[in-house]
Amino acid sequence: MPKKRDGGGLSKTQQAAKFLGVSVLAGAVLAGLALPAAGALGLTAKGSVEGFDDIPANLKTPPLSQRTRILDAKGGEIAKVYSRDRTVVGLKDMSPYIQKAIVAIEDARFYEHGAVDLKGILRAVNKNAQSGGVSQGASTLTQQYVKNVFIEEAGDDPDKVAQATQQTIGRKIKELKYAIQVEKELGKQKILQNYLNITFFGQQAYGIEAAAQRYFSKHAKDLNLEESALLAGLVQSPSRYDPVNDPQEATRRRNTVLQRMADLKDVTQAQADAAAKKPIKLAVSRPKNGCITATDGAGFFCDYIRKVFLGDRSFGKTRKIRAQRWNEGGMTIRTTLDPQTQKSIQASLGDHVYDDDPVAGAATIVEPGTGRILGMGQSRPYGFGENQTVINLSVDHRMGGGAGYQPGSTFKPVIAAAALEQGTSPEQEYPSPYRMPYPSPVQTCDGEWQGTDSTQNENKEEVGPYGMKEATAKSVNTYFVQLISDMGICPAVKMAQKMGIERADGKPLQQVPSMTLGVQEMSPLTMAAGYAAFANGGEYCSPVAIESITDARGRAMKVPQSSCRSAMSKKTADTINTLLKGVVEDGTGKEAGLRGRDSAGKTGTSDSRYAAWFVGYTPNAAGAVWVGDPQHKRKMYNITIGGVPHDKVYGADTPGPIWRDAMTGALDGRPAPALPTVPIDDPAKDKSPGDEGDKAPAKHKPGRGGHGKKPGGGWSIPGFPDILGGGNGG
């Protein structure tokens, strides 16, 4: 193009005036091409010019929605999630064939004209006049790109999509104005790159990289001539020329593109003829979108990541902003999920609870001191089919979980920790009869509780006096009822709060003495993170699931961090370690004990055996396992779980072995540090052999081994409300 001389050529005003004339002409021509008569729309040339002047000067181009990859802590892919399957790439990562093919079939004069191709418009007018219809359009590649920007901006809003694609002169004129701006600011190569990244190729594939992956399972840079021609041909009508559903029509369209490339000297006639003779050879990769495709049972964790993103202000001030950011995608999210731990959890759950059992199981493991969620799984797969669910049984309701489950006696260590912090000696003894009324009144944070209810132990042989160590090992209900009555309810509530232990439904903890028996519904993640404080010298760290995020441009994004705080003194934590080591060494949790490494934990069963638990830890991992009916309808009496029949289900005989096997696999090959403990003198009791009489005979299943059943303390009185009743001991 010759340089403009001083005093010569067109001024900016003249250029604008010329463009206005062209745009009005183009609008009128377009009306003749594909729209009702201009007069019928009430548009005149003057009206078109004024409308043109009212259009904002700058085209707002929203970020292209892309796939987001969710990775585990080692970099392995858990799942891809997207609202539109797209991966943006540069021209250098696109085959030269696809670049030439798309220009040849969509806008052969792309490099010769500006934003508007007047010659093309006149040719289309003539062609359509001859055919008596609309057989040829006149939009340039730049105009098509602008139209796609409007569609992308509309997102999934059907009304906005309709507005972005409506066949009106007004929209066409708006498209023309922005096309001028785009040509000026971006240049031809950038426009071509953007067009190939934004356009839809069918089969849920947006952009050439996703299309190459979808139809040929290869990168866009590796597309050959015939593959490029096929994909270029799809743009005009992805459904009509779909090679998956209509290979004959797709072949005809591909060959049309090949011939057009030969006519334009992009390839030789011989090359085009040779390519046209080849049959279409697809290597289709089916769309894999969402948490339902997650590996190793991590669908629930994947969905938890989405909930974290949408709910945390780190990713935007409002939920609308966060949702928009999530839908735009293009992120790489590295999570805390440890693949070894995740596989071990799923293997253990699959071995002990079948997906078609009348009850389900869920387990979560976190890292003490960091709050990192290492694994999260459940027995029923993520999905919408039979014996599947999308409810995350490991988390609170607001994070995609259910209403939670009564943790039973796994709550007793919280009461013990609160009492120790108040100065109670771990050698404190109570009479601990088989049955007793709740002491009344009992002090709460804002008054006192009064009632006439009573409680009892699981077995009549469980009669005190007991010290704290033996009462914890045997899970003696009446001991802990006396303990909370002496201490008061408020210290227990505050201890639970400091340990991050809260109700799954988000409501405040109810201040009643029966809270010591775990009657308020909670989630496995809550319990695992709370127990991690015992392993971490009394310091609680809130759970975190995201290590890092990079956006579509590779820039690091701010992510939420774990918040750590002191929940209790180290002495108290070490004392709890001593108490809970006794549970797995010589108490209700012997079935859960780990070989070759220190561990501690507590069993629990809920009122009427709707739920059974084991929560435990080592210095480097804390985990919670729940088994029960998510609907709170099936009592676990006379039931078969994982092929093993049970008269009654205890925390020791089903959740305990699940925890043991999951933790064993998770910690395999990793350090085995000792848990710090303190000496506790617990008066020896002269007990009859009846103390061991509550151990049910082991049940065996061919090929899976057997699980000995050993209940702990607990109680159940038919007809008592859950909140005033209590959990069974374990």
N, C-alpha and C positions, 0 to 999 in steps of 0.2 A: 504494500500500500504506500503510495507517494506521500512524502511529508507535507504537512499543511504549511503554506507560506504565510508570513505576517501580512495581515490585511486581506488574505484570501481564504478560500474554503468556507466552511459553515461554522458560524458561532454556536455556542451551546444553546442559545435561544432558538436559532434556526434549526439545529439538530432536533431539539425537542418538538418544534413545530412540525418538522418533517415526520418525526416518529408518531406524533398524534394523528397526522393524516393517514399514515400507514396503518396505525392501530385501528382507526375507525374503519378504514377500508378492509382490514383483516377481519374486523368484527362483522362487517356486512357480508364479506365473502364467506366467512364461517357460517353465518346465518343461512346462506344459500347452500352450503355444503351439508350441514347436518342438523340445522335448527329450524324452528318455525320462522315464518316471515318476520323481519324486524318490526314491521308495523304492528303485527299481532302482539308483539311483546311490549309495544308502546315505547320503543327505543328509536331515537333519531340520531343522526350524526352528532348534533349538538349535545344531546343527552349523553352520548357515549364519551365525548371529550370531557364533559364535566365529571362523569363517573371515573374516568381515567385519572383526572387531577386529584380526586378524593382518595385514591388508593395510597396507603402508606408507602413511603419510599423504600423501605428495607424489608426484604423477605426474611422472616424469622425461621431458621432451620432448626427444628428440634433434634436432639441427639437421636441417632438411629437405634431403635430397639434391637438388642442383640441377645445371644445366649449368655447366661451366667453359669460358670462352672463352680461347683461346690466340691472342695477337695478335703481329704482327711489330713491328719497332722504330718503324714509322710509325703504328701503330694499326690496320692492316688485319687482318682476321680470317684466321687460318691454319686453324683448325678449332674445332669444339665437341666436348667430350668429357664424358661423363656416365655414371653408373650408372643414373640416372633422369632423364629429360628433364623438367626443371621450372624455372620461373622464378617466384620468389615476388614477388607484387605486393600492394599495399594495396587496400582497398575502393574507394578513389578511382580506381583503375586497373582496376576491374571494372564492366562495364555494369550499371546498375540492374536491367535485365531479368534478367540471370543471377542476381542476388541474390534477386529475387522468385521466379524460376522454381525455384530449388533448394529454397527454403523451402516453396513451394507443393506440390511433389511429394514431398519427403522428410519434412517435419515442419511441417504447416500451422499448428500451435499453438505453434510455436517461441518466439514472443515472449510467450506467455501462461503457459506452464508452467515449472517448474524443470528440474532435470536429468532427472527422471523424469516422464513424462506418464501419470499413473494413469488418466485418462479415456481416453487413447489405448490403454492396455493393456486396459482393460475392453471397449472397442470392438473391439479385435482379437480378444479372446477370443470375443466374441459372433459376430463375422464368421467366425472359423475354426470355431466350433461349428456354424454354419449350413452351411458348405461341407464339413464333415467332414474338413478337412485344414488345412494351414498356408498360407492364401492372403494373409494380412496380418501384417506384423510390427508391433512396437511400440517400436522403438528411436528415441530422439530424435536430433536432429542432433548434440547434444552427445555422446551415447553413441557415435554413429557416428564422431565426431571422435576420441574416446578409442581406439576400436578401430583406427582408422587410425594413431594414434601407436604402438600396439603393433606393427602391421605394419611401420611405418617403422623402428622400433627393431630389428626382426628382420633387416632388410636383405635380403641374398640367401641367408641361411641357411634352407634348406627346413624343417628341424626347428623352428626358432624361428617361422617363418611359420605352420606348422601349429598350434603352441601358441597363437599370437596370434589364430587364427581358429577354434579348436575350439569346437564347440557344446556347452558344458557350463554347468551352473548356476554353478559356481565362477568361470568366466571372466566370466559375465554380472554376477555380484555384484561382482567386482573392477572391472568396467567402470562399474557404477553408482556405486561409491564415488568413483572418480576423476572421474566426471561431475559429482558434487556439488562437488568441489574446483574443477574447471574453471569451472563456472558462477559460483562465488563470486569467483574470482580474475580471470577474464578479462572476463566480461560478454558479452552477446549479440553485439554487433557484432564483437568480436575473435574469438569462437568461429566466427562465420560466415566471417570472413576466413580464419582458419586452416583451416577445413574446405575451403573452395574452393581453397586452396593445396595441401592434402595429398592430396586424393582422386584416384583413378585414373579417367581418362576413356577408356581404351582407346587402341589404336594407339601404345603406348609413351609416352603423354602423361600426366604427373602434374601436377595443378593446372590451374586454368582458363586461365592464360596460355598454357601449352604446348598445351592442347586447342584454344584459339582459333587458334593458329598452325598446328596440325596439320591441322584440318578446314577452316578458312576462310582461312588465311594472313593473319590480321589480329590485332590486339591485343585482349585481353579487354575493354578499355574501349569498343571499337567494335562489339561484338556487338549485332545487332538482336534483335527479339522472337522471331522464328522460330528464329534461330540459337541463342539462349539456351535456348529450350525444348528444342531438339534435344539440346544438351549436358547440360542438367539431366536429361533422360530417360536418358542413358547410364549414370548412376551406379549404378542398380540392377543392370544387367547389361551391361557394356561390350561383351561379345562378342555377346550376343543382339540388341542394338539398334544394332550397328555400321552406320552409314550408308554406309560404303565397301563392305561386303560384303552388306548386306541393306537397301537403301534403303526397301523397302515396310514392313518391320517397324519401321525407324527412324522412318518417317513416322507410323505409327499411334501409336507411343510419344510422339513430339513433339506430336501433336494431343491426346493425353491430358493432357500437361502444360499445353498452351494452355487447354484447357477447365477444368482445375483452377485456373489463374490467373484465369480469368473468374469462376468460382464464388466465389473469395475476393476479388473486386473489385480484384485487382492490375492488371487491364486490363479494358476493356469487352468485352462479348460480341461486338460488331462487330469489334473489333481481333483478338480470338481467331479469329473465323470467317475474317477476311481472311487472317491468317497461315496458318491451316490449309489454305487453298486453294492456297498457293504450293508448288511443287515444291521439294524439297531441292536447293540449289545449293552444292555443295562446291568448294573451291579447296584441294585437299589438298597439303600440304607433306610430302614423305616424310621420315622420320627420317634425320637426318644426324649420325651419331655416330662419333667416333673419328678417329684419325690417317689412316685410309684415305680420308677426305673432304678432306684437306688440299689447299690450292691450291699451284700452281707446284712440284709435286714435293717439298713440304716435309713429307711424311708421316714420313720418317725423322727429321727434326729434331723434329717433334712428338713422336714416340715417345722421342726423346732427352730431351726436357723431362720426360716422365713418369718416365723412369729417374732423372734428376737429383732430382726431387721425392722419389721413394721412397727414394733412397739418401743424402740429405743430412740431417744432424741439425738443420739450421736449421728443418726443418718438423716436428720431433717426435723425441723421444728414442729411440723404437723404430720398427722398420719397420711394426709393426702399427698404431701411432698414425698414422704417415704415410700408410699405405694407407687407413685410415679417413677421414682428412682429405681425401685425393684423391677417394675415392668420394662423400663428402658434397658436394664440388664447390662451385658458387656463386662460384668465384674468377674473377678476370680476371688472366690472366698475360701481361704484356708481355715479349716476348723481345728478344734482340739481333739477330734475323734481319733483314737489310737486304733489302727486296723487290727492289731493283735488282740486287744481287749474286746473290740466289737465282735470279732469272729468267735472268741471264746464265750461271750455272753450268748450269742445266737446258738452256738453248738450246745451249750448247757441247757438252755431253755428248750431246744428241740428234742433233747434226750429225755427230759423229765416231764414236759407238758406238751401234749400233741395239739395241733391247731384245731382239731375237731372235738377236743375234750369239752365237757360241760362248763369248765372254768378256764381261765387264762392265767398267764404269768407274765410279769414284767420285771426288768432289772436295769439298774443304772449304777455305774461306777465313776467316781470322781477322784481327783488327785488332791490329797491334803496339802495345804500350804499355797495352792494356786487356784483352786476352784475349777480347774479345767475338767470338763466332762469328757471322760475317756471312752465311754461306751454307753449305749442306750438301746435296749431292744425289748421285744416281747414275743410271746408264743404265736399270736395270731398275726399273719402277715399284713403289711400295709396294702390296702386296696379296697375295692367295693364288692368283691365277690363273696361267695359262701365261705364262712369261717375266716373272713378278713374284716378289717376295720381301719378307719383313718383316725380314730380316737387314740391319742398318745397316752397310754395307761401309766406312763412314768412321770407325768408332769401335772402341774396345776391346771385348773379349768381355763384360766385366761391364756394359757400357752398351748391350748389344743387338747387338754386332758379332760377327764371326766370330773366327777364330784369328789374323787379321792376315796380312801379306804381307811377304816379304823386300824391304827398301827398296833393296837393291843399293848402287850408288855414291852415292846421295843421303845415305848415312851418312858419307862421306868428309869433308865439312866439319866434322863433329863431331870427328873425329880431328885435323884441321888446327887447329881452335880449341884443343883440348887441348894440342897441341904448342906452339902460339904462347904459351899461358899458362905453359908450362914454360920459356919462354925460347928456343925454337927460332926461328931467323931464317926469314922467308918466302922468303929467297934460298937456303935450304938445298938442296944438290944431292945426288942419289943416282944411282948407276950405272943403275938401273932397266932391267935386261935384259928381253928378251921372256919368258923363263922363269927361275924361281929357286925354291929351297926356302925354306920359312919359316925365318927365323933361330930358333935354339933353343939354350938356353932363353930364355923371355921372362918378365919379372917381372909378377906379378899383384898384387892387393891383399893376398892372404894366402899368397903363395908364388911359384911360378913354373910356367909352362906349358912342356912339352917335347913335341916331335913331329917327325915326319919328312915332313910333307906339303909339297907344292910348289904354286906358283901361276904363272899366266902372264897376259900381256896379251891383249886382244881380237885385235890384229893383229900380225903378225910385224914389221911396219915400225916398231912402237912400241918403240924402243930408246933408252935414255938416253945420256949423263946428262940429267936433267931437274931444273929448279928447281920450287918449289912451285906457282908460277903456271901454268906450262905443263902440269905434271902434273895439276893440277886441271882445267884447260880440256880436256885430252885424256882425263881420267879414267884415269890410268895406274895399274893395280893394283900393280905391283911397287914403284913409288915409295912408295905408302901402306903397304905391308907393311913396308918398311924403316923408315918413319917411326914406326909403332907399336912396332916391335921395339926401336928406340933409346929411345923415350920410356917404354915399358912400358904394360901394359894398364890399370893402375889409374887413371891420369889420364884416359884415355878414358872409362872407366866413370863416373867422378865428373863429368866434363863432361856426359855424356849425362843423368845424374841431375839436374844443375843446370838443364839445358835442358828438363826434363820429358819426355825421350825414354825410353820404357820399352816393354817387350814387350806386345803386345796380349793375351796370355794371362795377364798379371799376374805371371808368374814373374820372378825376378831375371835381369839380363843375364848371359849366360855369358861368362866371362873367357877368351876365346881370341883369338889374333891375327887370325883371319878376320873378327872383328867389324868390322874396318875396311872390309870389302867388303859390309857390310850383309846378313848372313845370318840375322839374328834378326827374326822377324816383328813388324811394327809397323803402326799404323793411320794413314790420312791425317791425321786430326785431330792426332794426336801429332806428326807430322812438320811440319805447318803451324805449330803453336804453337811448336815448337822453333826453326824457322827464323825466326820472328818476333823472336826474341831478337837475331839479327844485325841486323835492321832497326831495333831499338830500343836501339841503343848497348850491347848486351850484357846487357840486362835481360830476363829471362823472366817472362811473366805467364801464370798458369794459365788455361785456357779457361773462359769463363762463357757461359751461354745465357739467363739470366733477368735482366731489368732490374728488374722490380717485380712484386708481386702484391698485389691487394686481395681481401679475403675477401667473403663474401656480404653483409656489412654495410657494405662500402666501406672497411674499415680496412686500413691498410698492414700487410703481413706482412714479417718479416725474410727476406731472400733471401741466398744465398751470394755472396760477393764474390771477385773475382780476387785471387790472392795473387802479388805480384811480388817477384822477388829477382834479385840480380846473379849472372849465370851466368859472365860473363867481363868483362874490362876493355873500355872503349870502344875502345881501340887495337886489341885483338884483333878486336872486331866489325867495325871499319872495315877491317881487313886482310882479313877474310873477305869483306866487300863487294867489295873489289878483286878477289879471286880469283874470286868467283862472277859478277861482271860480265863477267869474261873468258870465262866459260862461254857466256853468251848473246850475247856480241859476236863471239867468234872461236873458239868451242869446240864441244863436243857439243850445246849447247843453242841454237844459232842459230835453229832453227825456232820457238823459244818467245819470242824477244826481242820486247819491246813497242816500239811506235813513239811517239816524242814524250815518253817518260818513262823515267827510270832504272829498271832492273830487274836482278835477279841471281837465279841459281838453279843447279840441278844436276840432271842426268839420272841415271837408274839403271835397270838391268835385273837380274833375279834369276838365280840359277843355273837353267839349262835353260829360261830365259825363261818361267817361270810368271807373272811379273809385270814390268811396266814402269812407271816413275815419272818425274814431273817435280815438283820442289819448288822454289818460288821466291818472290820477294817484291819489293815496292817499299817506300818508307818508310811507306806507309799501308795496306798489305794484304799478307798472306802466305798462300800457298795451296799445297796438295798435291793432285796428281792421280795416281791409280793406275788401271792397266788390267791385267786378268788374269782367270784362272779362280778364282772363290771356292773351288772345291773342290780346287784345286791338282792338277788332272789334265790340263788341256789346255796343252801347250807351244805357245808362239806362233811356230811355224814354218809356212810355207806356209798362211797364214791370211788371211781377208778380214775386216776390221773396219770397220764403217761404210761398206761398199761399196768400200773400198780394199784391194787385195791386197798382201800382204807376204811376202817370203821369210823374213825375220826381223823381229821387232818390237823397236824400240829405244825408250828413253825419249824420244829426240828426235823420233821421227816420229809418235807417236800421243798420249801424255800431254802432250808439249810443246805441240803446237797446241791441245789442249783447254785447257791452262793459259793460253796466250796469248789465246784468244778469250774465255774466262771472265773473265780479269782485265781485258781491254780493255773489255768491257761493264760490269763492276762499277765501274770507275774512270772511266767516261765522264762528263765534266763536272766532275770533281773535281780538286783541286790535284795538281800533279806535281812535288813537291820532289825534290831531288837526294839520292842516297845518299852519305854521307861515305865517302871512300876515303883510302888512303895510297899513296905511290909505292913500287913494288916493281921492283927491277932483276932481270929474269930473263934470263940469258945467251942471246943469240940463237943458234939452232942452225942449222947449215948442213944443211938437210934436202932430200932429193930430192923431186920432185913426188909421190912415193908417199905423203907425209903426207896428201894430200887424196884418195888413192885409195880410202879406206874410205867415201867418200860414195856411197851407192847412188843409182841414177838415180831421179828423182822419178816417182811414180806418179800418174796423173790419173784423176779420175772425173767424168763429165759432170755439170755443174751444181753440183759441190761443190768444185772446185779440186783441187790436188794437194799432197802433203806430201813434201818432200825427206827422204831418209833419211840420217842421218849418225851412225854409231855412235861411241862413245867407247871408252876402254880397258875392259878386263874380262877375265874368263876363265871357262872352263867345262871341267872334266875329268870325263868320264863315270865314274860309279861312286863319286865322292867324296861322303861324307855332307854335307848342307847346312851343318851347323854348322862343319865343318872345310874345306868347299869354298870357295864364295864366290859373289858376284854378278858378273854381267857389268858392264862399265863403264858402259854407258849408251846 
